[in-house]
Structure formats: C-alpha cells, structure tokens
Amino acid sequence: MLFRSWAWPTNYPYVLSSPFGWRWGALHDGQDITGTGYGSPIYAIGVGEVIYSGWGGMTGKDAGLNIVIDHKNGYYSVYAHLSDTYVKTGDYVDRKQKIGAMGRSGNVTGTHLHLTISVGAAPYQPGYKFIDPMQLWK
C-alpha cells in the first residue's frame, strides 16, 4: 500500500488541534482537524465502500453524525462530528469525493473533524486496531 496515495480529508488551511494518543486516562483514537469552518467539506481519504453513515452506530453516540468507509485493503476510516453527510451506507466513494461537512455533533467542545483509522477490521469490531491517522501521510 502506498501511503502517499491517501488524500487529505479537509480544505486548507487547517489546524491539527488534538492528536492521536492517551489523554486524561483514555485513548483519543483519532486526529482532530479544525480551522476550515463549520459546514466546510470533508473528503474521503481513499476509494471504498461506506459501511455506515448516520448518528452514532458502530462508533457510538459520542461521535455524533459520522461516516465509516471500508477501503478494502484492511484500512477503515471514520469521519466524526459532522454537520451533514452526502453519502449513505452501501455507497462506493472515490478518493477526494466530498462525503460530508465539518460540524460539532456528538460529544465535542467545538467545530472539527475527528478522523480515526482502524486496521484489520471496522472500528470496535473483532480484530480491529486503531492507528495514528497521521502515519498515512508520513
């Protein structure tokens, strides 16, 4: 897998506001990205199938309105805290396709995208493992 093939999920300029890792005794399972404004577009980082689009679902109610994409290569991307979704479960998406809008739904303190990457299985399903999303662009 060529990691350079992943697209960035937001417009520019952006701010990396809270990184992946342990904080306050719990794993922050993604990278928070802000700075592009409420309602700004969110893009698929790669081709794949939307396996969830809606409120909560496999990621839980704290994620608010979110989308989960199976990239069919062992990677799954989650786009959480959206204000709107433009795709539905079962849709196939292209790299850089507009899939939603940045928001502040769920358990948040402000407008941002929470981008999570799981490998091996969809998030919170048997066999999943979270990785730092920023590894995709190194």
LUMZAGU-312052 format. One record per residue (C-alpha): residue number from 1; residue in three letters; chain; x negated, z, y negated. Coordinates in Angstrom, 1 decimal. Example, Ala and Ser with C-alpha at 12.3 -4.5 7.8 and 13.67 -1.06 7.14 Angstrom:
<pts>
PT   i  aa ch      X      Z      Y
PT   1 Ala  A  -12.3    7.8    4.5
PT   2 Ser  A  -13.7    7.1    1.1
</pts>
This chain:
<pts>
PT   i  aa ch      X      Z      Y
PT   1 Met  A    0.0    0.0    0.0
PT   2 Leu  A   -1.5   -1.0   -3.3
PT   3 Phe  A   -0.7    1.9   -5.7
PT   4 Arg  A   -1.2   -0.4   -8.7
PT   5 Ser  A    2.0   -2.2   -7.7
PT   6 Trp  A    4.2    0.7   -8.9
PT   7 Ala  A    6.0    0.2  -12.2
PT   8 Trp  A    6.3    2.9  -14.9
PT   9 Pro  A    9.8    4.3  -15.0
PT  10 Thr  A   10.3    4.7  -18.7
PT  11 Asn  A    9.7    2.9  -22.0
PT  12 Tyr  A    6.6    3.5  -24.1
PT  13 Pro  A    5.5    5.7  -25.8
PT  14 Tyr  A    6.3    8.6  -23.5
PT  15 Val  A    5.2   12.2  -23.1
PT  16 Leu  A    4.2   13.8  -19.8
PT  17 Ser  A    6.0   17.1  -20.5
PT  18 Ser  A    5.7   19.1  -17.3
PT  19 Pro  A    3.5   18.2  -14.3
PT  20 Phe  A    4.0   18.5  -10.6
PT  21 Gly  A    2.9   21.8   -9.2
PT  22 Trp  A    3.6   25.5   -8.8
PT  23 Arg  A    5.1   27.3  -11.8
PT  24 Trp  A    7.0   30.6  -12.0
PT  25 Gly  A    6.6   31.1   -8.3
PT  26 Ala  A    8.3   27.8   -7.3
PT  27 Leu  A    7.2   24.2   -6.7
PT  28 His  A    8.1   21.9   -9.6
PT  29 Asp  A    8.5   18.9   -7.3
PT  30 Gly  A    8.1   16.1   -9.8
PT  31 Gln  A    6.7   14.9  -13.1
PT  32 Asp  A    8.8   15.4  -16.2
PT  33 Ile  A    8.6   12.5  -18.7
PT  34 Thr  A   10.1   12.6  -22.2
PT  35 Gly  A    9.7   11.1  -25.6
PT  36 Thr  A   11.7    7.9  -25.3
PT  37 Gly  A   15.1    9.5  -26.3
PT  38 Tyr  A   18.5   10.3  -24.8
PT  39 Gly  A   20.0    7.2  -23.2
PT  40 Ser  A   16.7    5.2  -23.1
PT  41 Pro  A   16.3    3.0  -20.0
PT  42 Ile  A   15.0    4.3  -16.7
PT  43 Tyr  A   13.4    1.7  -14.4
PT  44 Ala  A   12.9    1.5  -10.6
PT  45 Ile  A    9.2    2.0   -9.8
PT  46 Gly  A    9.4   -0.4   -6.9
PT  47 Val  A   11.7   -2.5   -4.8
PT  48 Gly  A   14.0   -0.7   -2.4
PT  49 Glu  A   17.5    0.5   -1.4
PT  50 Val  A   19.5    3.0   -3.4
PT  51 Ile  A   20.3    5.7   -0.8
PT  52 Tyr  A   22.0    8.0   -3.3
PT  53 Ser  A   23.5    7.6   -6.8
PT  54 Gly  A   25.6   10.3   -8.3
PT  55 Trp  A   25.7   14.0   -9.1
PT  56 Gly  A   23.7   16.4   -7.0
PT  57 Gly  A   23.7   15.0   -3.5
PT  58 Met  A   20.6   15.5   -1.3
PT  59 Thr  A   18.6   16.7   -4.4
PT  60 Gly  A   21.1   19.4   -5.3
PT  61 Lys  A   23.2   20.1   -8.4
PT  62 Asp  A   20.2   21.2  -10.5
PT  63 Ala  A   19.1   17.5  -10.5
PT  64 Gly  A   22.3   16.6  -12.2
PT  65 Leu  A   23.1   12.8  -12.2
PT  66 Asn  A   20.3   11.2  -10.1
PT  67 Ile  A   19.3    8.2   -8.1
PT  68 Val  A   17.2    8.2   -4.9
PT  69 Ile  A   15.5    5.0   -3.8
PT  70 Asp  A   14.1    4.3   -0.3
PT  71 His  A   11.1    1.9   -0.9
PT  72 Lys  A   11.0    1.0    2.8
PT  73 Asn  A    7.3    1.9    3.0
PT  74 Gly  A    7.5    5.6    3.7
PT  75 Tyr  A    8.0    6.4   -0.1
PT  76 Tyr  A   11.1    7.6   -1.7
PT  77 Ser  A   11.6    8.0   -5.5
PT  78 Val  A   14.1   10.3   -7.2
PT  79 Tyr  A   15.1    9.9  -10.9
PT  80 Ala  A   16.9   13.1  -12.0
PT  81 His  A   18.7   14.5  -15.1
PT  82 Leu  A   20.1   11.0  -16.0
PT  83 Ser  A   22.9   10.4  -18.6
PT  84 Asp  A   24.1    7.3  -16.8
PT  85 Thr  A   23.5    5.3  -13.6
PT  86 Tyr  A   23.6    1.5  -13.4
PT  87 Val  A   23.3    1.2   -9.6
PT  88 Lys  A   25.3    2.6   -6.7
PT  89 Thr  A   24.5    3.7   -3.2
PT  90 Gly  A   23.7    0.7   -1.0
PT  91 Asp  A   22.4   -1.5   -3.8
PT  92 Tyr  A   19.0   -3.1   -3.5
PT  93 Val  A   16.8   -2.9   -6.6
PT  94 Asp  A   13.8   -4.8   -7.9
PT  95 Arg  A   10.6   -3.3   -9.4
PT  96 Lys  A   11.2   -2.7  -13.1
PT  97 Gln  A   15.0   -3.1  -12.7
PT  98 Lys  A   17.0   -0.9  -15.2
PT  99 Ile  A   18.7    1.7  -13.0
PT 100 Gly  A   19.9    4.4  -15.3
PT 101 Ala  A   19.5    6.2  -18.7
PT 102 Met  A   17.4    9.2  -19.6
PT 103 Gly  A   19.5   12.3  -20.1
PT 104 Arg  A   19.8   16.1  -19.8
PT 105 Ser  A   22.2   16.6  -16.9
PT 106 Gly  A   21.9   19.4  -14.4
PT 107 Asn  A   19.6   22.4  -14.9
PT 108 Val  A   17.4   21.3  -17.9
PT 109 Thr  A   16.1   22.5  -21.3
PT 110 Gly  A   16.1   19.1  -22.9
PT 111 Thr  A   16.2   15.3  -22.5
PT 112 His  A   13.8   14.0  -19.9
PT 113 Leu  A   13.3   12.1  -16.7
PT 114 His  A   12.3   14.2  -13.7
PT 115 Leu  A   10.5   11.8  -11.3
PT 116 Thr  A   10.0   13.0   -7.8
PT 117 Ile  A    8.2   11.2   -4.9
PT 118 Ser  A    8.7   12.2   -1.3
PT 119 Val  A    6.8   10.6    1.6
PT 120 Gly  A    7.7   10.5    5.3
PT 121 Ala  A   11.5   11.0    4.7
PT 122 Ala  A   14.0   11.2    1.9
PT 123 Pro  A   13.8   14.5   -0.1
PT 124 Tyr  A   14.9   17.6    1.7
PT 125 Gln  A   15.4   15.7    5.0
PT 126 Pro  A   13.4   16.5    8.2
PT 127 Gly  A    9.8   15.3    7.8
PT 128 Tyr  A    9.7   14.9    4.0
PT 129 Lys  A    6.7   16.0    1.9
PT 130 Phe  A    6.5   15.9   -1.9
PT 131 Ile  A    3.5   14.4   -3.6
PT 132 Asp  A    2.4   14.4   -7.2
PT 133 Pro  A    4.0   11.2   -8.7
PT 134 Met  A    1.0   10.6  -10.9
PT 135 Gln  A   -1.0    9.8   -7.7
PT 136 Leu  A    0.8    6.5   -7.7
PT 137 Trp  A   -0.9    5.3  -10.8
PT 138 Lys  A   -4.5    6.6  -10.1
</pts>
